[in-house]
Each structure stands twice: as structure tokens, then as C-alpha cells.
């Protein structure tokens, strides 16, 4: 896993990943996929993650391949799987996919 993990290298864009996740979840709310309670809890949790990143207090778990699932796990740990498990609904982690 040490060889495959980009977690340490991903730290430079961790805050931007949280911002992108916030935007994605606002879209899910606007499309009626998330309700008011869910979006409120998700955005609040993501702000907690962002503050940890800003304060350089993010605890890296080497069992994660990269920053994306680590952020998702932090949200799930904070607000539970029922809501936190929805943060990447319909989202591709590969923005360079061509069709």
C-alpha cells in the first residue's frame, strides 16, 4: 500500500478536494437527491475537515490509497454512514475520462 498510496502527495490539493465535494453535494441537494438535513450535516462535516487541513491537523491513515476516500471516511465517522455515505453519489473521481 505504501507503494500505491498517493495520500502524502495529495495534501497539496486536499482543501480543494473538500471544496469540490461541497459543490458536488450542493448540486445533489439542488437536484433533490439530498434533503435539507442531509446537506446541512454534510456541509458542516466538510467544514470541520477543511479546518483540520488548514490547521495542518489532518491525521493521515496509510491504509487509504489517496485523499478522496480519507475525506469520505472522516465525514462518515463524523455524521454516520446513512448520510455521510452519500457524499460521492454519482461522482467520478476521474475528471479526465473521455467518451
C-alpha positions as CSV (number, residue, x, y, z in Angstrom):
1,X,0.0,0.0,0.0
2,X,2.9,2.3,0.7
3,X,4.0,2.0,-3.0
4,X,0.4,2.6,-4.3
5,X,-0.7,5.4,-2.0
6,X,-0.6,9.0,-3.1
7,X,-2.1,10.2,0.2
8,X,1.0,12.2,1.2
9,X,1.3,13.8,-2.3
10,X,-2.4,14.6,-2.3
11,X,-2.1,17.0,0.7
12,X,-1.4,20.0,-1.6
13,X,-5.0,19.8,-3.0
14,X,-6.8,18.4,0.0
15,X,-8.7,21.7,0.7
16,X,-9.7,22.0,-3.0
17,X,-11.0,18.4,-2.9
18,X,-13.2,19.3,0.1
19,X,-14.4,22.4,-1.8
20,X,-15.2,20.3,-4.8
21,X,-17.1,17.8,-2.6
22,X,-19.1,20.7,-1.1
23,X,-20.0,21.9,-4.6
24,X,-21.0,18.3,-5.6
25,X,-23.2,17.9,-2.6
26,X,-24.9,21.3,-3.1
27,X,-25.7,20.0,-6.6
28,X,-27.1,16.8,-5.1
29,X,-29.3,18.9,-2.8
30,X,-30.5,21.1,-5.7
31,X,-31.4,18.0,-7.7
32,X,-33.4,16.7,-4.8
33,X,-31.1,13.8,-4.0
34,X,-30.2,15.2,-0.6
35,X,-32.7,16.8,1.8
36,X,-32.1,19.9,3.9
37,X,-31.0,17.9,7.0
38,X,-28.5,15.8,4.9
39,X,-26.9,18.8,3.1
40,X,-26.6,20.7,6.4
41,X,-24.9,17.8,8.1
42,X,-22.6,17.1,5.2
43,X,-21.5,20.7,4.7
44,X,-20.9,21.1,8.4
45,X,-18.8,18.0,8.5
46,X,-16.8,19.0,5.4
47,X,-16.1,22.4,7.0
48,X,-14.6,20.5,10.0
49,X,-12.4,18.6,7.6
50,X,-11.4,21.8,5.9
51,X,-10.4,23.4,9.3
52,X,-8.3,20.4,10.1
53,X,-6.5,20.7,6.8
54,X,-6.0,24.5,7.3
55,X,-4.5,23.9,10.8
56,X,-2.3,21.1,9.5
57,X,-4.1,18.7,11.8
58,X,-5.2,16.1,9.3
59,X,-4.4,12.6,10.5
60,X,-3.2,10.6,7.6
61,X,-4.2,7.0,7.6
62,X,-1.8,5.0,5.4
63,X,-4.4,2.4,4.7
64,X,-6.0,4.8,2.2
65,X,-4.9,5.0,-1.4
66,X,-5.5,8.7,-1.7
67,X,-7.2,11.8,-0.2
68,X,-10.7,11.2,-1.6
69,X,-11.6,8.1,0.5
70,X,-9.9,9.6,3.6
71,X,-12.1,12.7,3.4
72,X,-15.2,10.5,2.9
73,X,-14.3,8.3,5.9
74,X,-13.8,11.4,8.1
75,X,-17.3,12.6,7.1
76,X,-18.8,9.1,7.7
77,X,-17.1,8.9,11.1
78,X,-18.5,12.4,12.0
79,X,-22.1,12.1,10.8
80,X,-22.6,8.4,10.1
81,X,-22.8,6.1,7.1
82,X,-26.5,6.8,6.4
83,X,-25.8,10.4,5.4
84,X,-22.0,10.6,5.1
85,X,-22.0,7.6,2.7
86,X,-23.9,9.8,0.1
87,X,-21.2,12.4,-0.4
88,X,-19.8,10.9,-3.6
89,X,-23.2,9.8,-5.1
90,X,-22.9,10.0,-8.9
91,X,-19.4,11.4,-8.8
92,X,-16.5,10.2,-10.8
93,X,-13.0,10.7,-9.2
94,X,-11.5,10.8,-12.7
95,X,-12.3,14.2,-14.3
96,X,-10.2,13.3,-17.4
97,X,-12.5,10.4,-18.6
98,X,-13.1,10.7,-22.3
99,X,-16.1,9.2,-24.1
